[in-house]
Amino acid sequence: MQNWAEIRRRVLVDGQSKRSICREFDIHWDTLQKILLHNEPPGYRQNLPRSRPKLEPFLPIIHQILQDDRKRRGSSGIPFVASFNALEMNMAILVD
């Protein structure tokens, strides 16, 4: 949010009322409370890892291929039905 520091300054330093800030910036009361609790936006928080229904059946095969031959990155004829982006993210996790 671009106005994060401005909102914090107006409420905490200038003493402007929270209700008027909510009205002026068109934000919800809970959002204002979050702004006042954190110096900067806390960012995106994900509680559980995302499910990968298309990639999940192939993960053991991918893990085995990467463990057997770290130089080879191909699928060696194993059918694959998932997006390249999902595979790329999982390979990045495994390589690290």
C-alpha positions in Angstrom: 0.0 0.0 0.0 1.4 3.3 -1.0 0.0 5.3 1.9 1.2 3.0 4.6 3.7 5.5 6.1 1.4 8.4 5.6 -1.5 6.7 7.5 0.8 5.7 10.3 2.2 9.2 10.7 -1.2 10.8 10.7 -2.6 8.5 13.4 0.4 8.0 15.6 2.2 11.4 15.3 -0.5 13.9 14.3 -3.2 12.3 16.3 -5.8 12.2 13.6 -8.8 10.0 14.5 -8.8 6.4 13.2 -12.4 6.8 11.9 -11.5 9.8 9.8 -8.5 8.0 8.3 -10.7 5.0 7.4 -13.1 7.4 5.7 -10.4 9.5 3.9 -8.4 6.5 2.6 -11.4 4.3 2.1 -10.0 1.4 4.1 -11.6 -1.0 6.5 -11.1 -0.7 10.2 -9.2 -4.1 10.3 -6.9 -2.8 7.6 -6.1 0.3 9.6 -5.4 -1.9 12.7 -2.9 -3.9 10.6 -1.2 -0.8 9.4 -0.8 0.5 12.9 0.6 -2.8 14.1 3.3 -3.1 11.4 5.9 -0.6 10.3 5.7 -1.8 6.8 3.3 -4.1 4.9 3.7 -7.7 6.2 3.4 -9.3 2.8 1.7 -12.4 1.6 1.5 -15.2 4.1 0.5 -18.7 3.0 -0.4 -21.2 5.8 -0.2 -24.4 3.8 1.7 -25.3 0.6 -0.4 -25.2 -2.5 -1.7 -28.5 -3.8 -0.3 -29.8 -7.1 -2.9 -32.3 -8.4 -1.4 -32.7 -11.8 2.3 -32.9 -10.7 1.8 -34.9 -7.5 1.8 -38.4 -9.1 5.0 -37.6 -10.9 7.0 -36.2 -7.9 8.5 -39.5 -6.8 9.7 -40.2 -10.3 11.2 -36.7 -10.6 12.9 -37.1 -7.2 14.3 -40.5 -8.3 15.6 -39.1 -11.6 17.3 -36.2 -9.9 18.9 -38.5 -7.3 20.1 -41.1 -9.8 21.8 -38.7 -12.2 22.2 -35.1 -11.0 23.4 -34.0 -14.4 20.5 -35.3 -16.4 17.4 -33.1 -16.3 15.2 -34.8 -18.9 12.2 -37.1 -18.3 13.6 -40.0 -20.4 10.2 -40.8 -22.0 8.1 -40.7 -18.8 4.7 -39.0 -19.7 4.3 -35.7 -18.0 1.0 -33.8 -17.6 1.7 -30.6 -15.7 2.8 -27.1 -16.5 6.5 -26.3 -17.0 6.3 -23.6 -14.3 5.2 -26.2 -11.6 8.0 -28.5 -12.6 10.5 -25.6 -12.6 9.5 -24.6 -9.1 9.9 -28.1 -7.7 13.2 -28.6 -9.4 14.5 -25.4 -7.8 13.5 -26.7 -4.4 15.2 -30.1 -5.0 18.4 -28.6 -6.5 18.9 -26.3 -3.5 
